[in-house]
Amino acid sequence: KYAENMYYFSELALTLNAPENGTAPTDSRRRPDQRLMENGRWDEANAEKQRLEEKQRLSRKRREAEAARATEDGTPCDPYKPLWFERKKDPVTQELVHVYKGGYWESKEKQDWSLCPDIF
């Protein structure tokens, strides 16, 4: 019912993006461009999406430049690592997969998001 007003998403799809209190500041449901779009503010949503993408590009370029300098200097450089997951080889498929390594639920319980980067 009223699917044409909800981008033809199912009820399940709509609830997956519903805001939830107490989540990490990096939770994708907090994306400001998405919220603007859902509120029908298309021009603002597009401008915000462009801002976020540029911020992500600059962040990646900084990491790449740091890695290049470290290689030149011979100093160690920690590559980007997700906070809550680590890459491991799946024992059955032998593919690299992201496996939850813990910490998220503890941070959520304490509402301590100090390790989260500013991505938005």
C-alpha positions in Angstrom: 0.0 0.0 0.0 1.3 3.5 -1.0 4.5 1.9 -2.5 4.7 4.7 -5.1 5.3 7.1 -2.2 8.1 5.0 -0.7 10.2 4.4 -3.8 8.6 1.0 -4.3 10.5 -0.4 -1.4 9.0 -3.2 0.7 8.1 -2.6 4.3 11.2 -4.6 5.3 13.4 -2.5 3.1 12.0 0.7 4.6 12.5 -0.5 8.2 16.1 -1.4 7.5 17.0 2.2 7.1 14.9 3.5 10.0 16.9 5.6 12.5 17.8 4.0 15.8 19.0 5.8 18.9 22.4 5.0 20.3 24.1 3.8 17.2 27.7 4.6 16.2 28.2 8.0 14.5 29.5 6.0 11.5 26.2 4.0 11.1 25.0 4.4 7.5 21.5 5.3 8.8 23.0 8.6 9.9 24.0 9.6 6.4 22.8 13.2 6.1 22.3 13.0 2.4 20.0 10.0 2.8 17.9 11.7 5.4 17.5 14.8 3.1 16.5 12.5 0.2 13.9 10.7 2.4 12.5 14.1 3.3 12.1 15.0 -0.3 14.9 17.7 -0.3 16.5 16.4 -3.4 18.8 19.4 -4.3 20.1 19.5 -0.8 20.6 15.7 -0.7 22.6 15.8 -4.0 24.8 18.6 -2.7 25.4 16.8 0.6 26.2 13.6 -1.3 28.8 15.4 -3.3 30.3 16.9 -0.1 30.5 13.4 1.5 32.1 11.8 -1.6 34.7 14.6 -1.8 35.5 14.1 1.9 35.9 10.4 1.3 38.3 11.0 -1.6 40.4 13.4 0.4 40.6 10.9 3.3 41.7 8.1 0.9 44.3 10.4 -0.8 45.8 11.3 2.7 46.1 7.6 3.6 47.7 6.9 0.2 50.2 9.8 0.7 51.1 8.6 4.2 51.7 5.1 2.9 53.9 6.4 0.1 55.9 8.5 2.5 56.3 5.6 4.9 57.5 3.4 2.0 60.0 6.0 1.0 61.2 6.5 4.6 61.2 2.8 5.4 59.0 3.5 8.4 56.0 1.4 9.3 52.6 2.6 8.3 49.3 1.1 9.5 46.9 0.7 6.6 43.3 1.6 7.2 41.6 -1.1 9.3 37.9 -1.3 10.1 37.0 -0.9 13.8 34.7 -3.8 14.2 35.8 -6.3 11.6 39.0 -8.0 10.4 39.8 -9.7 7.1 40.3 -13.4 7.3 40.4 -16.3 4.9 37.3 -18.3 4.9 38.3 -21.9 5.7 35.8 -23.4 3.3 35.9 -21.0 0.3 39.4 -19.7 0.9 38.1 -16.2 0.0 39.0 -13.2 2.1 35.9 -12.2 4.2 35.3 -9.6 6.9 34.6 -11.2 10.3 33.3 -9.4 13.3 36.1 -9.0 15.9 34.1 -7.5 18.7 33.8 -4.2 20.4 30.8 -2.7 18.8 28.2 -3.9 21.4 30.5 -2.9 24.3 30.9 0.6 22.8 27.2 0.9 22.2 26.4 -0.2 25.8 28.8 2.5 27.1 27.9 5.0 24.4 31.6 5.5 23.9 32.2 6.2 20.2 35.6 7.8 20.7 37.3 5.4 18.3 34.9 6.2 15.4 36.3 8.5 12.7 34.3 11.5 11.5 33.0 10.2 8.2 30.0 12.4 7.7 
